Amino acid sequence: MADHLELARTTIDAAIDHAVNVGDRIYLSFLHRIRADIMAKAPKPDWDQVEQELRQAILVAQSQGAATLEAEARMRWNEIFPHRAIASG
């Protein structure tokens, strides 16, 4: 499983780098949310990094006016951190 997670992490990192470098940011929020999911599945997750990725997913979605992507990232936040509210806006 660790090998699969490492491959997934490498792949999503490359996808995010590509999206940023070529300016193709339409799915950037989604990619950050997926990276958070991958990080959360690690044997010893770095919850601060998971939180950072979800916050980034929300910020990117907000900057794009992508309400659905923002809602999906917030929903995932609530699933991963059920006792930690995230501010709306």
PDB file of N, CA, C and O in Angstrom:
ATOM      1  N   MET A   1       0.819  -1.193   0.000  1.00  0.00           N
ATOM      2  CA  MET A   1       0.000   0.000   0.000  1.00  0.00           C
ATOM      3  C   MET A   1       0.864   1.258   0.000  1.00  0.00           C
ATOM      4  O   MET A   1       0.533   2.236  -0.671  1.00  0.00           O
ATOM      5  N   ALA A   2       1.957   1.242   0.739  1.00  0.00           N
ATOM      6  CA  ALA A   2       2.835   2.415   0.804  1.00  0.00           C
ATOM      7  C   ALA A   2       3.349   2.780  -0.583  1.00  0.00           C
ATOM      8  O   ALA A   2       3.460   3.959  -0.919  1.00  0.00           O
ATOM      9  N   ASP A   3       3.664   1.755  -1.396  1.00  0.00           N
ATOM     10  CA  ASP A   3       4.146   2.029  -2.755  1.00  0.00           C
ATOM     11  C   ASP A   3       3.065   2.711  -3.590  1.00  0.00           C
ATOM     12  O   ASP A   3       3.355   3.613  -4.376  1.00  0.00           O
ATOM     13  N   HIS A   4       1.820   2.275  -3.415  1.00  0.00           N
ATOM     14  CA  HIS A   4       0.709   2.874  -4.153  1.00  0.00           C
ATOM     15  C   HIS A   4       0.497   4.322  -3.716  1.00  0.00           C
ATOM     16  O   HIS A   4       0.248   5.194  -4.549  1.00  0.00           O
ATOM     17  N   LEU A   5       0.594   4.575  -2.416  1.00  0.00           N
ATOM     18  CA  LEU A   5       0.443   5.941  -1.924  1.00  0.00           C
ATOM     19  C   LEU A   5       1.558   6.839  -2.430  1.00  0.00           C
ATOM     20  O   LEU A   5       1.314   7.990  -2.791  1.00  0.00           O
ATOM     21  N   GLU A   6       2.775   6.325  -2.458  1.00  0.00           N
ATOM     22  CA  GLU A   6       3.900   7.115  -2.947  1.00  0.00           C
ATOM     23  C   GLU A   6       3.727   7.426  -4.434  1.00  0.00           C
ATOM     24  O   GLU A   6       3.997   8.546  -4.868  1.00  0.00           O
ATOM     25  N   LEU A   7       3.281   6.448  -5.211  1.00  0.00           N
ATOM     26  CA  LEU A   7       3.019   6.682  -6.625  1.00  0.00           C
ATOM     27  C   LEU A   7       1.900   7.706  -6.795  1.00  0.00           C
ATOM     28  O   LEU A   7       1.993   8.601  -7.634  1.00  0.00           O
ATOM     29  N   ALA A   8       0.852   7.571  -6.000  1.00  0.00           N
ATOM     30  CA  ALA A   8      -0.253   8.529  -6.071  1.00  0.00           C
ATOM     31  C   ALA A   8       0.225   9.929  -5.724  1.00  0.00           C
ATOM     32  O   ALA A   8      -0.141  10.898  -6.390  1.00  0.00           O
ATOM     33  N   ARG A   9       1.030  10.037  -4.696  1.00  0.00           N
ATOM     34  CA  ARG A   9       1.541  11.345  -4.268  1.00  0.00           C
ATOM     35  C   ARG A   9       2.431  11.952  -5.354  1.00  0.00           C
ATOM     36  O   ARG A   9       2.308  13.137  -5.663  1.00  0.00           O
ATOM     37  N   THR A  10       3.314  11.158  -5.928  1.00  0.00           N
ATOM     38  CA  THR A  10       4.181  11.638  -6.995  1.00  0.00           C
ATOM     39  C   THR A  10       3.361  12.102  -8.197  1.00  0.00           C
ATOM     40  O   THR A  10       3.661  13.129  -8.806  1.00  0.00           O
ATOM     41  N   THR A  11       2.337  11.342  -8.527  1.00  0.00           N
ATOM     42  CA  THR A  11       1.493  11.668  -9.675  1.00  0.00           C
ATOM     43  C   THR A  11       0.709  12.956  -9.445  1.00  0.00           C
ATOM     44  O   THR A  11       0.652  13.810 -10.330  1.00  0.00           O
ATOM     45  N   ILE A  12       0.110  13.103  -8.274  1.00  0.00           N
ATOM     46  CA  ILE A  12      -0.682  14.309  -8.004  1.00  0.00           C
ATOM     47  C   ILE A  12       0.221  15.532  -7.894  1.00  0.00           C
ATOM     48  O   ILE A  12      -0.154  16.620  -8.329  1.00  0.00           O
ATOM     49  N   ASP A  13       1.404  15.362  -7.318  1.00  0.00           N
ATOM     50  CA  ASP A  13       2.354  16.481  -7.263  1.00  0.00           C
ATOM     51  C   ASP A  13       2.706  16.955  -8.674  1.00  0.00           C
ATOM     52  O   ASP A  13       2.759  18.156  -8.940  1.00  0.00           O
ATOM     53  N   ALA A  14       2.943  16.003  -9.568  1.00  0.00           N
ATOM     54  CA  ALA A  14       3.279  16.348 -10.951  1.00  0.00           C
ATOM     55  C   ALA A  14       2.102  17.029 -11.635  1.00  0.00           C
ATOM     56  O   ALA A  14       2.293  17.973 -12.401  1.00  0.00           O
ATOM     57  N   ALA A  15       0.906  16.566 -11.370  1.00  0.00           N
ATOM     58  CA  ALA A  15      -0.292  17.170 -11.976  1.00  0.00           C
ATOM     59  C   ALA A  15      -0.468  18.613 -11.502  1.00  0.00           C
ATOM     60  O   ALA A  15      -0.794  19.495 -12.297  1.00  0.00           O
ATOM     61  N   ILE A  16      -0.255  18.850 -10.220  1.00  0.00           N
ATOM     62  CA  ILE A  16      -0.374  20.217  -9.684  1.00  0.00           C
ATOM     63  C   ILE A  16       0.713  21.106 -10.264  1.00  0.00           C
ATOM     64  O   ILE A  16       0.440  22.233 -10.676  1.00  0.00           O
ATOM     65  N   ASP A  17       1.934  20.611 -10.297  1.00  0.00           N
ATOM     66  CA  ASP A  17       3.034  21.388 -10.885  1.00  0.00           C
ATOM     67  C   ASP A  17       2.736  21.744 -12.338  1.00  0.00           C
ATOM     68  O   ASP A  17       2.958  22.876 -12.766  1.00  0.00           O
ATOM     69  N   HIS A  18       2.235  20.777 -13.087  1.00  0.00           N
ATOM     70  CA  HIS A  18       1.911  21.010 -14.492  1.00  0.00           C
ATOM     71  C   HIS A  18       0.817  22.073 -14.624  1.00  0.00           C
ATOM     72  O   HIS A  18       0.934  22.995 -15.431  1.00  0.00           O
ATOM     73  N   ALA A  19      -0.239  21.939 -13.832  1.00  0.00           N
ATOM     74  CA  ALA A  19      -1.346  22.901 -13.900  1.00  0.00           C
ATOM     75  C   ALA A  19      -0.867  24.315 -13.596  1.00  0.00           C
ATOM     76  O   ALA A  19      -1.268  25.268 -14.264  1.00  0.00           O
ATOM     77  N   VAL A  20      -0.021  24.447 -12.599  1.00  0.00           N
ATOM     78  CA  VAL A  20       0.495  25.770 -12.227  1.00  0.00           C
ATOM     79  C   VAL A  20       1.433  26.303 -13.305  1.00  0.00           C
ATOM     80  O   VAL A  20       1.339  27.469 -13.687  1.00  0.00           O
ATOM     81  N   ASN A  21       2.326  25.468 -13.791  1.00  0.00           N
ATOM     82  CA  ASN A  21       3.345  25.912 -14.759  1.00  0.00           C
ATOM     83  C   ASN A  21       2.769  26.302 -16.114  1.00  0.00           C
ATOM     84  O   ASN A  21       3.282  27.217 -16.759  1.00  0.00           O
ATOM     85  N   VAL A  22       1.720  25.629 -16.552  1.00  0.00           N
ATOM     86  CA  VAL A  22       1.139  25.959 -17.862  1.00  0.00           C
ATOM     87  C   VAL A  22      -0.064  26.884 -17.740  1.00  0.00           C
ATOM     88  O   VAL A  22      -0.643  27.292 -18.747  1.00  0.00           O
ATOM     89  N   GLY A  23      -0.441  27.216 -16.503  1.00  0.00           N
ATOM     90  CA  GLY A  23      -1.556  28.135 -16.297  1.00  0.00           C
ATOM     91  C   GLY A  23      -2.915  27.498 -16.511  1.00  0.00           C
ATOM     92  O   GLY A  23      -3.907  28.206 -16.682  1.00  0.00           O
ATOM     93  N   ASP A  24      -2.979  26.195 -16.505  1.00  0.00           N
ATOM     94  CA  ASP A  24      -4.241  25.468 -16.685  1.00  0.00           C
ATOM     95  C   ASP A  24      -4.794  25.139 -15.300  1.00  0.00           C
ATOM     96  O   ASP A  24      -4.630  24.024 -14.805  1.00  0.00           O
ATOM     97  N   ARG A  25      -5.442  26.108 -14.688  1.00  0.00           N
ATOM     98  CA  ARG A  25      -5.828  25.997 -13.277  1.00  0.00           C
ATOM     99  C   ARG A  25      -7.278  25.611 -13.062  1.00  0.00           C
ATOM    100  O   ARG A  25      -7.765  25.672 -11.933  1.00  0.00           O
ATOM    101  N   ILE A  26      -7.972  25.221 -14.103  1.00  0.00           N
ATOM    102  CA  ILE A  26      -9.398  24.941 -13.967  1.00  0.00           C
ATOM    103  C   ILE A  26      -9.681  23.824 -12.957  1.00  0.00           C
ATOM    104  O   ILE A  26     -10.694  23.867 -12.260  1.00  0.00           O
ATOM    105  N   TYR A  27      -8.802  22.831 -12.874  1.00  0.00           N
ATOM    106  CA  TYR A  27      -8.997  21.727 -11.939  1.00  0.00           C
ATOM    107  C   TYR A  27      -8.052  21.790 -10.740  1.00  0.00           C
ATOM    108  O   TYR A  27      -7.910  20.805 -10.015  1.00  0.00           O
ATOM    109  N   LEU A  28      -7.412  22.928 -10.526  1.00  0.00           N
ATOM    110  CA  LEU A  28      -6.417  23.032  -9.463  1.00  0.00           C
ATOM    111  C   LEU A  28      -7.025  22.794  -8.082  1.00  0.00           C
ATOM    112  O   LEU A  28      -6.409  22.136  -7.244  1.00  0.00           O
ATOM    113  N   SER A  29      -8.202  23.310  -7.838  1.00  0.00           N
ATOM    114  CA  SER A  29      -8.860  23.075  -6.550  1.00  0.00           C
ATOM    115  C   SER A  29      -9.086  21.577  -6.337  1.00  0.00           C
ATOM    116  O   SER A  29      -8.800  21.041  -5.267  1.00  0.00           O
ATOM    117  N   PHE A  30      -9.598  20.918  -7.363  1.00  0.00           N
ATOM    118  CA  PHE A  30      -9.835  19.473  -7.302  1.00  0.00           C
ATOM    119  C   PHE A  30      -8.529  18.726  -7.037  1.00  0.00           C
ATOM    120  O   PHE A  30      -8.503  17.790  -6.238  1.00  0.00           O
ATOM    121  N   LEU A  31      -7.463  19.125  -7.690  1.00  0.00           N
ATOM    122  CA  LEU A  31      -6.173  18.453  -7.507  1.00  0.00           C
ATOM    123  C   LEU A  31      -5.661  18.606  -6.077  1.00  0.00           C
ATOM    124  O   LEU A  31      -5.117  17.657  -5.510  1.00  0.00           O
ATOM    125  N   HIS A  32      -5.828  19.788  -5.490  1.00  0.00           N
ATOM    126  CA  HIS A  32      -5.413  19.977  -4.097  1.00  0.00           C
ATOM    127  C   HIS A  32      -6.255  19.113  -3.157  1.00  0.00           C
ATOM    128  O   HIS A  32      -5.746  18.568  -2.177  1.00  0.00           O
ATOM    129  N   ARG A  33      -7.542  18.994  -3.463  1.00  0.00           N
ATOM    130  CA  ARG A  33      -8.400  18.147  -2.630  1.00  0.00           C
ATOM    131  C   ARG A  33      -7.968  16.684  -2.722  1.00  0.00           C
ATOM    132  O   ARG A  33      -7.939  15.977  -1.714  1.00  0.00           O
ATOM    133  N   ILE A  34      -7.639  16.242  -3.904  1.00  0.00           N
ATOM    134  CA  ILE A  34      -7.176  14.862  -4.073  1.00  0.00           C
ATOM    135  C   ILE A  34      -5.847  14.657  -3.348  1.00  0.00           C
ATOM    136  O   ILE A  34      -5.633  13.612  -2.733  1.00  0.00           O
ATOM    137  N   ARG A  35      -4.953  15.646  -3.416  1.00  0.00           N
ATOM    138  CA  ARG A  35      -3.681  15.519  -2.700  1.00  0.00           C
ATOM    139  C   ARG A  35      -3.941  15.401  -1.195  1.00  0.00           C
ATOM    140  O   ARG A  35      -3.279  14.619  -0.512  1.00  0.00           O
ATOM    141  N   ALA A  36      -4.885  16.160  -0.685  1.00  0.00           N
ATOM    142  CA  ALA A  36      -5.239  16.048   0.733  1.00  0.00           C
ATOM    143  C   ALA A  36      -5.732  14.638   1.058  1.00  0.00           C
ATOM    144  O   ALA A  36      -5.374  14.075   2.092  1.00  0.00           O
ATOM    145  N   ASP A  37      -6.547  14.074   0.179  1.00  0.00           N
ATOM    146  CA  ASP A  37      -7.038  12.707   0.388  1.00  0.00           C
ATOM    147  C   ASP A  37      -5.892  11.704   0.420  1.00  0.00           C
ATOM    148  O   ASP A  37      -5.862  10.813   1.269  1.00  0.00           O
ATOM    149  N   ILE A  38      -4.958  11.852  -0.498  1.00  0.00           N
ATOM    150  CA  ILE A  38      -3.809  10.944  -0.550  1.00  0.00           C
ATOM    151  C   ILE A  38      -2.988  11.078   0.731  1.00  0.00           C
ATOM    152  O   ILE A  38      -2.596  10.077   1.332  1.00  0.00           O
ATOM    153  N   MET A  39      -2.735  12.308   1.142  1.00  0.00           N
ATOM    154  CA  MET A  39      -1.955  12.531   2.362  1.00  0.00           C
ATOM    155  C   MET A  39      -2.657  11.944   3.589  1.00  0.00           C
ATOM    156  O   MET A  39      -2.004  11.400   4.480  1.00  0.00           O
ATOM    157  N   ALA A  40      -3.964  12.053   3.630  1.00  0.00           N
ATOM    158  CA  ALA A  40      -4.737  11.557   4.776  1.00  0.00           C
ATOM    159  C   ALA A  40      -4.684  10.038   4.881  1.00  0.00           C
ATOM    160  O   ALA A  40      -4.912   9.485   5.957  1.00  0.00           O
ATOM    161  N   LYS A  41      -4.389   9.362   3.782  1.00  0.00           N
ATOM    162  CA  LYS A  41      -4.338   7.898   3.784  1.00  0.00           C
ATOM    163  C   LYS A  41      -2.958   7.347   4.139  1.00  0.00           C
ATOM    164  O   LYS A  41      -2.775   6.133   4.226  1.00  0.00           O
ATOM    165  N   ALA A  42      -2.006   8.221   4.339  1.00  0.00           N
ATOM    166  CA  ALA A  42      -0.656   7.779   4.704  1.00  0.00           C
ATOM    167  C   ALA A  42      -0.693   7.073   6.058  1.00  0.00           C
ATOM    168  O   ALA A  42      -1.571   7.348   6.877  1.00  0.00           O
ATOM    169  N   PRO A  43       0.254   6.163   6.299  1.00  0.00           N
ATOM    170  CA  PRO A  43       0.281   5.461   7.590  1.00  0.00           C
ATOM    171  C   PRO A  43       0.345   6.416   8.789  1.00  0.00           C
ATOM    172  O   PRO A  43      -0.277   6.166   9.821  1.00  0.00           O
ATOM    173  N   LYS A  44       1.091   7.496   8.646  1.00  0.00           N
ATOM    174  CA  LYS A  44       1.178   8.521   9.694  1.00  0.00           C
ATOM    175  C   LYS A  44       0.962   9.883   9.034  1.00  0.00           C
ATOM    176  O   LYS A  44       1.924  10.587   8.725  1.00  0.00           O
ATOM    177  N   PRO A  45      -0.298  10.252   8.819  1.00  0.00           N
ATOM    178  CA  PRO A  45      -0.568  11.502   8.100  1.00  0.00           C
ATOM    179  C   PRO A  45      -0.030  12.731   8.826  1.00  0.00           C
ATOM    180  O   PRO A  45      -0.040  12.804  10.055  1.00  0.00           O
ATOM    181  N   ASP A  46       0.427  13.668   8.054  1.00  0.00           N
ATOM    182  CA  ASP A  46       0.782  14.992   8.572  1.00  0.00           C
ATOM    183  C   ASP A  46      -0.496  15.823   8.438  1.00  0.00           C
ATOM    184  O   ASP A  46      -0.779  16.380   7.378  1.00  0.00           O
ATOM    185  N   TRP A  47      -1.257  15.896   9.525  1.00  0.00           N
ATOM    186  CA  TRP A  47      -2.570  16.530   9.480  1.00  0.00           C
ATOM    187  C   TRP A  47      -2.476  18.019   9.171  1.00  0.00           C
ATOM    188  O   TRP A  47      -3.414  18.588   8.610  1.00  0.00           O
ATOM    189  N   ASP A  48      -1.375  18.657   9.521  1.00  0.00           N
ATOM    190  CA  ASP A  48      -1.203  20.068   9.173  1.00  0.00           C
ATOM    191  C   ASP A  48      -1.115  20.241   7.658  1.00  0.00           C
ATOM    192  O   ASP A  48      -1.668  21.191   7.106  1.00  0.00           O
ATOM    193  N   GLN A  49      -0.421  19.324   6.991  1.00  0.00           N
ATOM    194  CA  GLN A  49      -0.325  19.395   5.535  1.00  0.00           C
ATOM    195  C   GLN A  49      -1.655  19.065   4.873  1.00  0.00           C
ATOM    196  O   GLN A  49      -2.020  19.672   3.867  1.00  0.00           O
ATOM    197  N   VAL A  50      -2.380  18.102   5.439  1.00  0.00           N
ATOM    198  CA  VAL A  50      -3.711  17.779   4.910  1.00  0.00           C
ATOM    199  C   VAL A  50      -4.595  19.021   5.010  1.00  0.00           C
ATOM    200  O   VAL A  50      -5.289  19.380   4.059  1.00  0.00           O
ATOM    201  N   GLU A  51      -4.560  19.663   6.162  1.00  0.00           N
ATOM    202  CA  GLU A  51      -5.341  20.887   6.355  1.00  0.00           C
ATOM    203  C   GLU A  51      -4.928  21.964   5.355  1.00  0.00           C
ATOM    204  O   GLU A  51      -5.783  22.623   4.763  1.00  0.00           O
ATOM    205  N   GLN A  52      -3.639  22.142   5.167  1.00  0.00           N
ATOM    206  CA  GLN A  52      -3.138  23.149   4.233  1.00  0.00           C
ATOM    207  C   GLN A  52      -3.643  22.884   2.814  1.00  0.00           C
ATOM    208  O   GLN A  52      -4.031  23.816   2.110  1.00  0.00           O
ATOM    209  N   GLU A  53      -3.641  21.639   2.399  1.00  0.00           N
ATOM    210  CA  GLU A  53      -4.111  21.294   1.051  1.00  0.00           C
ATOM    211  C   GLU A  53      -5.599  21.584   0.893  1.00  0.00           C
ATOM    212  O   GLU A  53      -6.029  22.100  -0.139  1.00  0.00           O
ATOM    213  N   LEU A  54      -6.385  21.251   1.920  1.00  0.00           N
ATOM    214  CA  LEU A  54      -7.821  21.528   1.833  1.00  0.00           C
ATOM    215  C   LEU A  54      -8.085  23.027   1.843  1.00  0.00           C
ATOM    216  O   LEU A  54      -8.957  23.511   1.121  1.00  0.00           O
ATOM    217  N   ARG A  55      -7.344  23.755   2.649  1.00  0.00           N
ATOM    218  CA  ARG A  55      -7.491  25.218   2.639  1.00  0.00           C
ATOM    219  C   ARG A  55      -7.135  25.779   1.253  1.00  0.00           C
ATOM    220  O   ARG A  55      -7.805  26.681   0.751  1.00  0.00           O
ATOM    221  N   GLN A  56      -6.091  25.243   0.654  1.00  0.00           N
ATOM    222  CA  GLN A  56      -5.699  25.689  -0.680  1.00  0.00           C
ATOM    223  C   GLN A  56      -6.786  25.361  -1.697  1.00  0.00           C
ATOM    224  O   GLN A  56      -7.089  26.175  -2.569  1.00  0.00           O
ATOM    225  N   ALA A  57      -7.365  24.185  -1.591  1.00  0.00           N
ATOM    226  CA  ALA A  57      -8.460  23.801  -2.494  1.00  0.00           C
ATOM    227  C   ALA A  57      -9.618  24.787  -2.378  1.00  0.00           C
ATOM    228  O   ALA A  57     -10.203  25.188  -3.385  1.00  0.00           O
ATOM    229  N   ILE A  58      -9.945  25.176  -1.148  1.00  0.00           N
ATOM    230  CA  ILE A  58     -11.042  26.123  -0.920  1.00  0.00           C
ATOM    231  C   ILE A  58     -10.685  27.499  -1.483  1.00  0.00           C
ATOM    232  O   ILE A  58     -11.500  28.128  -2.157  1.00  0.00           O
ATOM    233  N   LEU A  59      -9.470  27.962  -1.205  1.00  0.00           N
ATOM    234  CA  LEU A  59      -9.052  29.283  -1.690  1.00  0.00           C
ATOM    235  C   LEU A  59      -9.037  29.361  -3.212  1.00  0.00           C
ATOM    236  O   LEU A  59      -9.484  30.351  -3.793  1.00  0.00           O
ATOM    237  N   VAL A  60      -8.527  28.326  -3.851  1.00  0.00           N
ATOM    238  CA  VAL A  60      -8.487  28.310  -5.315  1.00  0.00           C
ATOM    239  C   VAL A  60      -9.907  28.330  -5.870  1.00  0.00           C
ATOM    240  O   VAL A  60     -10.204  29.084  -6.798  1.00  0.00           O
ATOM    241  N   ALA A  61     -10.776  27.511  -5.309  1.00  0.00           N
ATOM    242  CA  ALA A  61     -12.162  27.467  -5.779  1.00  0.00           C
ATOM    243  C   ALA A  61     -12.831  28.831  -5.600  1.00  0.00           C
ATOM    244  O   ALA A  61     -13.537  29.299  -6.493  1.00  0.00           O
ATOM    245  N   GLN A  62     -12.613  29.458  -4.463  1.00  0.00           N
ATOM    246  CA  GLN A  62     -13.188  30.785  -4.226  1.00  0.00           C
ATOM    247  C   GLN A  62     -12.675  31.794  -5.244  1.00  0.00           C
ATOM    248  O   GLN A  62     -13.444  32.594  -5.777  1.00  0.00           O
ATOM    249  N   SER A  63     -11.374  31.756  -5.512  1.00  0.00           N
ATOM    250  CA  SER A  63     -10.793  32.721  -6.449  1.00  0.00           C
ATOM    251  C   SER A  63     -11.325  32.532  -7.864  1.00  0.00           C
ATOM    252  O   SER A  63     -11.315  33.461  -8.671  1.00  0.00           O
ATOM    253  N   GLN A  64     -11.788  31.326  -8.154  1.00  0.00           N
ATOM    254  CA  GLN A  64     -12.329  31.024  -9.477  1.00  0.00           C
ATOM    255  C   GLN A  64     -13.842  31.181  -9.532  1.00  0.00           C
ATOM    256  O   GLN A  64     -14.445  31.067 -10.599  1.00  0.00           O
ATOM    257  N   GLY A  65     -14.450  31.441  -8.385  1.00  0.00           N
ATOM    258  CA  GLY A  65     -15.909  31.503  -8.343  1.00  0.00           C
ATOM    259  C   GLY A  65     -16.541  30.140  -8.589  1.00  0.00           C
ATOM    260  O   GLY A  65     -17.653  30.044  -9.107  1.00  0.00           O
ATOM    261  N   ALA A  66     -15.821  29.087  -8.213  1.00  0.00           N
ATOM    262  CA  ALA A  66     -16.260  27.710  -8.457  1.00  0.00           C
ATOM    263  C   ALA A  66     -16.950  27.172  -7.203  1.00  0.00           C
ATOM    264  O   ALA A  66     -16.335  26.479  -6.392  1.00  0.00           O
ATOM    265  N   ALA A  67     -18.225  27.497  -7.058  1.00  0.00           N
ATOM    266  CA  ALA A  67     -18.968  27.161  -5.848  1.00  0.00           C
ATOM    267  C   ALA A  67     -19.033  25.652  -5.604  1.00  0.00           C
ATOM    268  O   ALA A  67     -18.954  25.209  -4.458  1.00  0.00           O
ATOM    269  N   THR A  68     -19.171  24.879  -6.641  1.00  0.00           N
ATOM    270  CA  THR A  68     -19.261  23.423  -6.471  1.00  0.00           C
ATOM    271  C   THR A  68     -17.944  22.851  -5.965  1.00  0.00           C
ATOM    272  O   THR A  68     -17.935  22.024  -5.054  1.00  0.00           O
ATOM    273  N   LEU A  69     -16.828  23.289  -6.553  1.00  0.00           N
ATOM    274  CA  LEU A  69     -15.528  22.806  -6.100  1.00  0.00           C
ATOM    275  C   LEU A  69     -15.250  23.257  -4.674  1.00  0.00           C
ATOM    276  O   LEU A  69     -14.663  22.510  -3.891  1.00  0.00           O
ATOM    277  N   GLU A  70     -15.663  24.466  -4.332  1.00  0.00           N
ATOM    278  CA  GLU A  70     -15.500  24.939  -2.960  1.00  0.00           C
ATOM    279  C   GLU A  70     -16.323  24.085  -1.999  1.00  0.00           C
ATOM    280  O   GLU A  70     -15.839  23.685  -0.940  1.00  0.00           O
ATOM    281  N   ALA A  71     -17.560  23.813  -2.376  1.00  0.00           N
ATOM    282  CA  ALA A  71     -18.433  22.996  -1.518  1.00  0.00           C
ATOM    283  C   ALA A  71     -17.861  21.591  -1.337  1.00  0.00           C
ATOM    284  O   ALA A  71     -17.924  21.032  -0.242  1.00  0.00           O
ATOM    285  N   GLU A  72     -17.311  21.027  -2.395  1.00  0.00           N
ATOM    286  CA  GLU A  72     -16.710  19.695  -2.302  1.00  0.00           C
ATOM    287  C   GLU A  72     -15.512  19.700  -1.361  1.00  0.00           C
ATOM    288  O   GLU A  72     -15.348  18.774  -0.566  1.00  0.00           O
ATOM    289  N   ALA A  73     -14.677  20.727  -1.441  1.00  0.00           N
ATOM    290  CA  ALA A  73     -13.513  20.816  -0.554  1.00  0.00           C
ATOM    291  C   ALA A  73     -13.954  21.008   0.894  1.00  0.00           C
ATOM    292  O   ALA A  73     -13.369  20.417   1.801  1.00  0.00           O
ATOM    293  N   ARG A  74     -14.972  21.822   1.115  1.00  0.00           N
ATOM    294  CA  ARG A  74     -15.490  22.021   2.472  1.00  0.00           C
ATOM    295  C   ARG A  74     -16.109  20.731   3.020  1.00  0.00           C
ATOM    296  O   ARG A  74     -15.962  20.417   4.201  1.00  0.00           O
ATOM    297  N   MET A  75     -16.795  19.998   2.159  1.00  0.00           N
ATOM    298  CA  MET A  75     -17.395  18.734   2.580  1.00  0.00           C
ATOM    299  C   MET A  75     -16.295  17.747   2.986  1.00  0.00           C
ATOM    300  O   MET A  75     -16.422  17.036   3.983  1.00  0.00           O
ATOM    301  N   ARG A  76     -15.236  17.715   2.214  1.00  0.00           N
ATOM    302  CA  ARG A  76     -14.127  16.813   2.541  1.00  0.00           C
ATOM    303  C   ARG A  76     -13.473  17.236   3.851  1.00  0.00           C
ATOM    304  O   ARG A  76     -13.093  16.389   4.659  1.00  0.00           O
ATOM    305  N   TRP A  77     -13.337  18.560   4.066  1.00  0.00           N
ATOM    306  CA  TRP A  77     -12.816  19.074   5.333  1.00  0.00           C
ATOM    307  C   TRP A  77     -13.652  18.512   6.488  1.00  0.00           C
ATOM    308  O   TRP A  77     -13.107  18.002   7.467  1.00  0.00           O
ATOM    309  N   ASN A  78     -14.961  18.610   6.365  1.00  0.00           N
ATOM    310  CA  ASN A  78     -15.852  18.152   7.432  1.00  0.00           C
ATOM    311  C   ASN A  78     -15.767  16.642   7.654  1.00  0.00           C
ATOM    312  O   ASN A  78     -15.985  16.169   8.770  1.00  0.00           O
ATOM    313  N   GLU A  79     -15.458  15.898   6.623  1.00  0.00           N
ATOM    314  CA  GLU A  79     -15.285  14.451   6.764  1.00  0.00           C
ATOM    315  C   GLU A  79     -13.973  14.122   7.482  1.00  0.00           C
ATOM    316  O   GLU A  79     -13.930  13.231   8.330  1.00  0.00           O
ATOM    317  N   ILE A  80     -12.920  14.836   7.142  1.00  0.00           N
ATOM    318  CA  ILE A  80     -11.600  14.558   7.722  1.00  0.00           C
ATOM    319  C   ILE A  80     -11.462  15.175   9.113  1.00  0.00           C
ATOM    320  O   ILE A  80     -10.890  14.567  10.017  1.00  0.00           O
ATOM    321  N   PHE A  81     -11.984  16.372   9.271  1.00  0.00           N
ATOM    322  CA  PHE A  81     -11.878  17.109  10.541  1.00  0.00           C
ATOM    323  C   PHE A  81     -13.280  17.413  11.081  1.00  0.00           C
ATOM    324  O   PHE A  81     -13.682  18.576  11.115  1.00  0.00           O
ATOM    325  N   PRO A  82     -14.016  16.405  11.497  1.00  0.00           N
ATOM    326  CA  PRO A  82     -15.418  16.635  11.882  1.00  0.00           C
ATOM    327  C   PRO A  82     -15.605  17.555  13.084  1.00  0.00           C
ATOM    328  O   PRO A  82     -16.684  18.125  13.246  1.00  0.00           O
ATOM    329  N   HIS A  83     -14.606  17.716  13.919  1.00  0.00           N
ATOM    330  CA  HIS A  83     -14.749  18.551  15.104  1.00  0.00           C
ATOM    331  C   HIS A  83     -14.060  19.899  14.973  1.00  0.00           C
ATOM    332  O   HIS A  83     -13.907  20.630  15.951  1.00  0.00           O
ATOM    333  N   ARG A  84     -13.642  20.222  13.742  1.00  0.00           N
ATOM    334  CA  ARG A  84     -12.952  21.486  13.498  1.00  0.00           C
ATOM    335  C   ARG A  84     -13.650  22.221  12.361  1.00  0.00           C
ATOM    336  O   ARG A  84     -13.513  21.869  11.189  1.00  0.00           O
ATOM    337  N   ALA A  85     -14.386  23.229  12.732  1.00  0.00           N
ATOM    338  CA  ALA A  85     -15.092  24.014  11.722  1.00  0.00           C
ATOM    339  C   ALA A  85     -14.109  24.852  10.925  1.00  0.00           C
ATOM    340  O   ALA A  85     -13.069  25.272  11.433  1.00  0.00           O
ATOM    341  N   ILE A  86     -14.449  25.083   9.689  1.00  0.00           N
ATOM    342  CA  ILE A  86     -13.669  26.002   8.851  1.00  0.00           C
ATOM    343  C   ILE A  86     -14.581  27.179   8.514  1.00  0.00           C
ATOM    344  O   ILE A  86     -15.753  26.999   8.185  1.00  0.00           O
ATOM    345  N   ALA A  87     -14.041  28.348   8.600  1.00  0.00           N
ATOM    346  CA  ALA A  87     -14.837  29.541   8.367  1.00  0.00           C
ATOM    347  C   ALA A  87     -15.334  29.605   6.934  1.00  0.00           C
ATOM    348  O   ALA A  87     -14.622  29.229   6.003  1.00  0.00           O
ATOM    349  N   SER A  88     -16.535  30.075   6.766  1.00  0.00           N
ATOM    350  CA  SER A  88     -17.088  30.287   5.421  1.00  0.00           C
ATOM    351  C   SER A  88     -16.578  31.598   4.874  1.00  0.00           C
ATOM    352  O   SER A  88     -16.144  32.484   5.610  1.00  0.00           O
ATOM    353  N   GLY A  89     -16.643  31.695   3.566  1.00  0.00           N
ATOM    354  CA  GLY A  89     -16.303  32.978   2.987  1.00  0.00           C
ATOM    355  C   GLY A  89     -15.206  32.888   2.081  1.00  0.00           C
ATOM    356  O   GLY A  89     -14.796  33.896   1.505  1.00  0.00           O
TER     357      GLY A  89
END
